[in-house]
Amino acid sequence: MTASGFTAVFLLALLISVSVRVWLSLRQASHVARNRDRVPAAFVGSISLTDHRKAAAYTLAKGKLGRVELALGTVWLLILTLGGGLQYLHDVATQWFEPTGLWHGVALFGLLAAVGFIYDLPATLYGIFKLEARFGFNRMTPKMFVMDTLKQFALAVVIGTPVLWAVLWLMQGMGANWWVWVWAFWLGLNLVTMIVYPLFVAPLFNKFSPLADESVKARVEALLTRCGFRSKGLFVMDGSKRSAHGNAYFTGFGAGKRIVFFDTLLSSLKPTEVEAVLAHELGHFKHHHLWKRIAVMGTAVLALLWALGSLIQQDWFYQGLGVQAHGNAVALILFSMVLPVLLFPLTPLTSMWSRKHEFEADAYACKQADSRDLVTALVKLYKENAATLTPDPLHSLFYDSHPPASIRIARLQGQ
């Protein structure tokens, strides 16, 4: 392939992906707006018209911000590639380190992360302190945002720098099959992260306290016993200090698994509803969804690293994206920027697979808890998170990792 040919392929793929995303977003906005004055029949009596309109307004506001972020992201991508931005950052890093050295690559990644953070900052601040605040969800203060940012920067330096250095070292020192070694390192790093993150990283941002509510604790422990699930403990996270949104999740693996409830979730659900929500999460565990996803992701990453190994020596790959400089770090950055554009058509497939997992987890939950409790819990979460009950079917089919509310509730009520 020639450089000009690859440029044309890249621009065509970018045009198609952006056009489809804007079209789907506008479809979503139109569909939600048309249905905002009528609560779906399945939710009459449990969701008020006021709450339904709030969810519609929240969805429309997020969609509008999403389109702005899409435009800014597209411009940023073009600036970095065909606009010469990445080449410029490469030249800046060359003033500090030899372009063939590992630290040059680390510096290039650092520069890119820094300027990217600054570029994204206005939209990030608007989303947190304007949009989320307007709908009563944001509880983060400017001071907390600054502290979180500083902690993330420190983690990026302390953890990200040696990890990146190791990847570049493997790419440089392991010959033509470097991609196999990088894949093995990536896989091992992910497994280590599953152990380290809940113990050392998450507590830097949130407080985790043992579950104290005895009525909830008794139900949860009985459920775990019935399901044969071992955990390292039940914890409550102070998610309310940043957001009013609620959630629950598992973290870790093996006997070291932890169950974490947001305090906002526990404050809004009855013990039987908490039990039903946890039963759903246990359904993911029983169906081995995490390991299935790791297996698929691992296979995909191996294939993609092999593809990068084939491209890394091709002049047209660099020149077609507006970069004259060659090297492992440059290739890795370009590949990571182009990949989302080229893989965008696979989005509905991954969404469909995720929804399948959600249905399986729901079915398991109905065997271990009362399906009516799961229904009432979900309705409360839809209400409190201002989730739209009337998404555009095509938008939902393309993007949603969870089934639409009406379909999910109808299936649960039939079980």
C-alpha positions as CSV (number, residue, x, y, z in Angstrom):
1,M,0.0,0.0,0.0
2,T,1.1,3.6,-0.7
3,A,1.1,6.3,1.9
4,S,-1.6,8.3,0.0
5,G,-3.7,5.1,-0.3
6,F,-3.5,4.6,3.5
7,T,-4.4,8.2,4.1
8,A,-7.5,7.8,1.9
9,V,-8.5,4.6,3.8
10,F,-8.0,6.3,7.2
11,L,-10.0,9.4,6.2
12,L,-12.8,7.3,4.7
13,A,-13.1,5.1,7.8
14,L,-13.0,8.3,10.0
15,L,-15.8,9.9,7.9
16,I,-18.0,6.8,8.0
17,S,-17.5,6.3,11.8
18,V,-18.2,9.9,12.7
19,S,-21.2,10.2,10.4
20,V,-22.7,7.0,11.8
21,R,-22.1,8.1,15.4
22,V,-23.7,11.5,14.8
23,W,-26.6,9.9,13.0
24,L,-27.2,7.5,15.8
25,S,-26.9,10.2,18.4
26,L,-29.5,12.4,16.6
27,R,-31.8,9.4,16.3
28,Q,-31.5,8.9,20.0
29,A,-32.2,12.5,20.7
30,S,-35.3,12.6,18.4
31,H,-36.7,9.4,19.8
32,V,-36.3,10.4,23.5
33,A,-37.7,13.9,22.9
34,R,-40.8,12.5,21.1
35,N,-41.5,10.1,24.1
36,R,-40.7,12.4,27.0
37,D,-44.3,13.3,27.8
38,R,-45.6,9.8,28.1
39,V,-44.3,7.2,30.7
40,P,-44.2,3.7,29.1
41,A,-47.1,1.5,30.2
42,A,-44.8,-0.9,32.0
43,F,-43.6,1.8,34.3
44,V,-46.8,3.7,35.0
45,G,-47.2,3.8,38.8
46,S,-43.5,3.3,39.5
47,I,-42.0,6.2,37.5
48,S,-43.7,9.6,37.6
49,L,-44.0,11.8,34.6
50,T,-41.7,14.3,36.3
51,D,-38.9,11.7,36.7
52,H,-39.5,10.5,33.2
53,R,-39.0,14.0,31.8
54,K,-35.9,14.4,33.9
55,A,-34.4,11.2,32.4
56,A,-35.2,12.5,28.9
57,A,-33.6,15.9,29.6
58,Y,-30.5,14.2,31.1
59,T,-30.2,11.9,28.1
60,L,-30.6,14.8,25.7
61,A,-28.0,16.8,27.5
62,K,-25.5,13.9,27.6
63,G,-26.1,13.3,24.0
64,K,-25.4,16.9,23.1
65,L,-22.2,16.9,25.1
66,G,-21.3,13.6,23.5
67,R,-21.6,15.1,20.0
68,V,-19.4,18.1,21.1
69,E,-16.8,15.7,22.5
70,L,-17.0,13.6,19.3
71,A,-16.2,16.8,17.2
72,L,-13.4,17.8,19.5
73,G,-12.0,14.2,19.5
74,T,-12.1,14.1,15.7
75,V,-10.3,17.4,15.4
76,W,-7.7,16.3,17.9
77,L,-7.1,13.1,16.0
78,L,-6.6,15.0,12.8
79,I,-4.3,17.5,14.5
80,L,-2.1,14.7,15.9
81,T,-1.9,12.7,12.6
82,L,-2.3,14.6,9.4
83,G,-1.9,17.9,11.1
84,G,1.7,17.0,12.2
85,G,1.0,17.2,16.0
86,L,2.6,13.9,16.9
87,Q,5.6,14.7,14.7
88,Y,6.0,18.0,16.6
89,L,5.8,16.2,20.0
90,H,8.4,13.7,18.7
91,D,10.7,16.5,17.8
92,V,10.2,18.1,21.3
93,A,11.1,14.8,23.0
94,T,14.2,14.6,20.7
95,Q,15.6,17.7,22.4
96,W,15.8,15.8,25.6
97,F,16.5,12.2,24.6
98,E,18.0,10.3,21.7
99,P,15.2,9.3,19.3
100,T,16.3,5.7,19.3
101,G,16.3,5.4,23.1
102,L,13.6,4.0,25.4
103,W,13.3,7.2,27.4
104,H,12.5,9.1,24.2
105,G,9.4,6.9,23.8
106,V,8.4,7.3,27.4
107,A,8.8,11.1,27.1
108,L,6.7,11.1,23.9
109,F,3.9,9.3,25.7
110,G,4.1,11.7,28.6
111,L,3.9,14.7,26.3
112,L,0.9,13.3,24.5
113,A,-0.9,12.5,27.7
114,A,-0.2,16.0,29.1
115,V,-1.4,17.9,26.0
116,G,-4.4,15.5,25.6
117,F,-5.4,16.2,29.2
118,I,-5.3,19.9,28.7
119,Y,-7.3,19.6,25.4
120,D,-10.0,17.5,27.1
121,L,-10.2,19.5,30.3
122,P,-12.9,22.0,29.3
123,A,-15.3,19.3,28.3
124,T,-14.5,17.2,31.3
125,L,-15.1,20.2,33.7
126,Y,-18.4,21.0,31.9
127,G,-19.6,17.4,32.2
128,I,-18.9,17.2,35.9
129,F,-19.6,20.7,37.2
130,K,-22.3,21.8,34.8
131,L,-24.2,18.9,33.3
132,E,-24.0,16.4,36.2
133,A,-24.6,19.3,38.7
134,R,-27.6,20.5,36.8
135,F,-29.4,17.2,37.3
136,G,-28.4,16.8,40.9
137,F,-25.8,14.1,40.5
138,N,-22.4,15.8,41.0
139,R,-21.0,16.0,44.5
140,M,-17.4,16.5,43.6
141,T,-15.8,19.8,44.6
142,P,-13.1,21.6,42.6
143,K,-10.7,20.7,45.4
144,M,-11.6,17.1,45.1
145,F,-11.1,17.2,41.4
146,V,-7.7,18.7,41.7
147,M,-6.7,16.1,44.3
148,D,-8.0,13.2,42.2
149,T,-6.0,14.6,39.2
150,L,-2.8,14.9,41.2
151,K,-3.2,11.3,42.5
152,Q,-3.9,10.0,38.9
153,F,-0.8,11.9,37.7
154,A,1.3,10.3,40.5
155,L,0.0,6.9,39.7
156,A,0.8,7.4,36.0
157,V,4.4,8.3,36.9
158,V,5.0,5.6,39.5
159,I,3.2,2.8,37.8
160,G,2.7,3.9,34.2
161,T,6.3,4.9,33.5
162,P,8.0,1.5,34.4
163,V,5.1,-0.4,32.6
164,L,5.6,1.7,29.4
165,W,9.4,1.4,29.6
166,A,9.0,-2.4,29.9
167,V,6.8,-2.6,26.9
168,L,9.1,-0.5,24.8
169,W,12.1,-2.6,26.0
170,L,10.3,-5.8,24.9
171,M,9.5,-4.3,21.5
172,Q,13.1,-3.3,21.0
173,G,14.9,-6.3,22.5
174,M,12.8,-9.4,21.6
175,G,13.3,-9.5,17.9
176,A,10.6,-10.1,15.3
177,N,8.4,-12.0,17.8
178,W,8.3,-9.1,20.3
179,W,4.5,-9.0,20.0
180,V,4.2,-12.4,21.7
181,W,6.3,-11.1,24.7
182,V,4.3,-7.9,25.0
183,W,1.1,-9.9,24.9
184,A,2.3,-12.1,27.7
185,F,3.4,-9.1,29.7
186,W,0.0,-7.4,29.1
187,L,-1.9,-10.5,30.2
188,G,0.2,-10.9,33.4
189,L,-0.2,-7.2,34.1
190,N,-4.0,-7.4,33.9
191,L,-4.1,-10.3,36.3
192,V,-1.8,-8.5,38.8
193,T,-3.9,-5.4,38.5
194,M,-7.0,-7.4,39.5
195,I,-5.2,-8.2,42.8
196,V,-3.4,-4.9,43.4
197,Y,-6.1,-2.4,42.4
198,P,-8.7,-3.1,45.1
199,L,-6.0,-3.3,47.9
200,F,-3.8,-0.3,47.1
201,V,-5.2,1.9,44.3
202,A,-8.9,2.2,44.9
203,P,-8.4,3.2,48.6
204,L,-6.5,6.3,47.4
205,F,-9.7,7.7,46.0
206,N,-12.5,6.2,48.1
207,K,-13.1,4.9,51.6
208,F,-14.1,1.3,51.9
209,S,-15.8,0.2,55.1
210,P,-17.1,-3.3,56.1
211,L,-20.8,-3.7,55.5
212,A,-22.4,-2.8,58.8
213,D,-26.2,-3.2,58.1
214,E,-26.9,-6.5,59.8
215,S,-30.2,-7.1,57.8
216,V,-28.4,-6.6,54.5
217,K,-25.3,-8.5,55.7
218,A,-27.4,-11.6,56.7
219,R,-29.2,-11.8,53.4
220,V,-26.0,-11.3,51.4
221,E,-24.0,-13.9,53.4
222,A,-26.9,-16.4,53.0
223,L,-27.0,-15.8,49.3
224,L,-23.2,-16.3,49.0
225,T,-23.5,-19.6,50.8
226,R,-26.3,-20.8,48.6
227,C,-24.3,-19.8,45.5
228,G,-21.0,-21.3,46.7
229,F,-19.3,-18.0,46.4
230,R,-16.3,-17.1,48.5
231,S,-15.2,-13.5,49.1
232,K,-12.7,-11.7,51.1
233,G,-15.3,-9.4,52.5
234,L,-18.3,-7.1,52.0
235,F,-17.5,-3.4,51.7
236,V,-19.3,-0.2,51.3
237,M,-17.7,2.6,49.2
238,D,-18.4,6.2,49.8
239,G,-19.4,6.9,46.2
240,S,-21.7,9.6,47.4
241,K,-18.9,12.0,47.9
242,R,-18.5,12.3,44.2
243,S,-21.8,11.3,42.6
244,A,-25.4,10.4,43.4
245,H,-25.3,7.5,41.0
246,G,-25.4,4.1,42.6
247,N,-23.7,0.8,41.8
248,A,-22.3,-2.5,43.1
249,Y,-19.4,-4.6,41.8
250,F,-17.0,-7.4,42.3
251,T,-13.3,-6.8,42.3
252,G,-10.3,-9.2,42.5
253,F,-10.5,-12.9,41.7
254,G,-10.1,-16.3,43.4
255,A,-10.5,-16.3,47.2
256,G,-9.5,-12.7,47.2
257,K,-12.7,-11.4,45.6
258,R,-14.4,-8.4,47.2
259,I,-18.0,-7.3,47.0
260,V,-18.4,-3.6,47.0
261,F,-21.6,-1.6,47.4
262,F,-21.9,2.1,46.7
263,D,-23.4,3.8,49.8
264,T,-25.9,5.4,47.5
265,L,-27.1,2.0,46.4
266,L,-27.7,0.8,50.0
267,S,-29.5,4.0,50.9
268,S,-32.1,3.5,48.2
269,L,-32.7,-0.2,48.1
270,K,-34.4,-2.6,50.6
271,P,-32.4,-5.6,51.9
272,T,-34.3,-7.9,49.6
273,E,-33.6,-5.7,46.6
274,V,-29.9,-5.5,47.5
275,E,-29.9,-9.3,47.6
276,A,-31.5,-9.5,44.1
277,V,-29.0,-7.0,42.7
278,L,-26.1,-9.0,44.1
279,A,-27.6,-12.2,42.8
280,H,-27.4,-10.7,39.3
281,E,-23.8,-9.9,39.9
282,L,-23.2,-13.5,41.1
283,G,-24.8,-14.6,37.8
284,H,-21.9,-13.1,36.0
285,F,-19.6,-15.0,38.2
286,K,-21.4,-18.3,37.8
287,H,-21.5,-18.0,34.0
288,H,-17.7,-17.1,34.0
289,H,-18.4,-13.9,32.1
290,L,-15.3,-12.2,33.4
291,W,-13.0,-15.1,32.2
292,K,-14.8,-15.3,28.9
293,R,-14.2,-11.6,28.3
294,I,-10.6,-11.9,29.3
295,A,-10.2,-14.8,26.9
296,V,-11.8,-12.9,24.0
297,M,-9.9,-9.7,24.8
298,G,-6.6,-11.6,25.2
299,T,-7.1,-13.2,21.8
300,A,-8.0,-9.9,20.2
301,V,-5.0,-8.2,21.8
302,L,-2.7,-10.9,20.5
303,A,-4.1,-10.5,17.0
304,L,-3.8,-6.7,17.1
305,L,-0.2,-6.9,18.4
306,W,0.7,-9.2,15.6
307,A,-0.9,-6.7,13.1
308,L,1.2,-3.9,14.7
309,G,4.3,-6.1,14.3
310,S,3.5,-6.3,10.6
311,L,3.0,-2.6,10.2
312,I,5.8,-1.3,12.3
313,Q,8.4,-1.5,9.5
314,Q,6.1,-0.1,6.8
315,D,6.9,3.5,5.7
316,W,3.4,4.0,4.4
317,F,1.9,3.4,7.8
318,Y,3.7,6.4,9.3
319,Q,3.7,8.7,6.3
320,G,0.0,8.0,5.6
321,L,-0.8,9.4,9.0
322,G,1.3,12.5,8.6
323,V,4.4,11.3,10.6
324,Q,7.9,11.2,9.2
325,A,9.5,9.8,12.3
326,H,9.7,6.0,12.8
327,G,10.0,4.0,15.9
328,N,8.3,1.7,18.4
329,A,6.7,4.4,20.5
330,V,5.4,6.3,17.4
331,A,4.0,3.1,15.9
332,L,2.3,2.2,19.2
333,I,0.7,5.6,19.5
334,L,-0.5,5.8,15.9
335,F,-1.9,2.3,16.1
336,S,-3.8,3.1,19.3
337,M,-5.3,6.2,17.7
338,V,-6.3,4.6,14.4
339,L,-7.6,1.4,15.9
340,P,-10.9,2.7,17.3
341,V,-11.8,4.2,13.9
342,L,-11.1,0.9,12.0
343,L,-12.8,-1.3,14.6
344,F,-15.9,0.9,15.1
345,P,-18.1,-1.4,12.9
346,L,-17.6,-4.2,15.6
347,T,-19.3,-2.1,18.3
348,P,-22.8,-3.6,17.9
349,L,-21.3,-7.1,18.1
350,T,-19.6,-6.4,21.4
351,S,-22.8,-4.7,22.7
352,M,-24.9,-7.7,21.7
353,W,-22.6,-10.0,23.5
354,S,-22.7,-7.9,26.7
355,R,-26.5,-7.8,26.6
356,K,-26.5,-11.6,26.3
357,H,-24.5,-11.8,29.5
358,E,-26.9,-9.4,31.2
359,F,-29.9,-11.6,30.3
360,E,-28.0,-14.7,31.6
361,A,-27.2,-13.0,34.9
362,D,-30.8,-11.9,35.3
363,A,-32.0,-15.5,34.7
364,Y,-29.6,-16.7,37.4
365,A,-30.7,-14.0,39.8
366,C,-34.3,-15.1,39.4
367,K,-33.3,-18.6,40.6
368,Q,-31.5,-17.3,43.7
369,A,-33.8,-14.4,44.7
370,D,-37.3,-13.0,44.0
371,S,-37.5,-11.7,40.5
372,R,-40.0,-9.0,41.8
373,D,-37.3,-7.6,44.0
374,L,-34.9,-7.4,41.1
375,V,-37.6,-5.6,39.1
376,T,-38.3,-3.0,41.8
377,A,-34.5,-2.5,42.4
378,L,-33.9,-1.9,38.7
379,V,-36.8,0.5,38.5
380,K,-35.4,2.5,41.4
381,L,-32.0,2.5,39.8
382,Y,-33.5,3.7,36.5
383,K,-35.2,6.5,38.3
384,E,-32.4,7.6,40.5
385,N,-29.8,7.4,37.7
386,A,-32.2,9.2,35.3
387,A,-31.8,6.4,32.8
388,T,-34.1,6.9,29.8
389,L,-36.9,4.3,29.5
390,T,-37.4,5.1,25.8
391,P,-34.1,4.7,24.0
392,D,-34.0,4.7,20.2
393,P,-34.1,1.0,19.3
394,L,-31.2,1.3,16.7
395,H,-29.1,3.4,19.0
396,S,-29.6,0.9,21.8
397,L,-28.9,-2.1,19.5
398,F,-25.6,-0.4,18.5
399,Y,-24.3,0.8,21.8
400,D,-26.1,-0.4,24.9
401,S,-24.2,-3.0,27.0
402,H,-27.4,-3.6,29.0
403,P,-30.9,-4.4,27.6
404,P,-33.3,-1.6,27.3
405,A,-35.4,-1.1,30.4
406,S,-38.8,-2.2,28.9
407,I,-37.4,-5.3,27.4
408,R,-35.4,-6.3,30.5
409,I,-38.3,-5.7,32.9
410,A,-40.7,-7.6,30.6
411,R,-38.4,-10.6,30.5
412,L,-37.9,-10.6,34.3
413,Q,-41.7,-10.4,34.9
414,G,-42.1,-13.4,32.7
415,Q,-39.7,-15.6,34.7
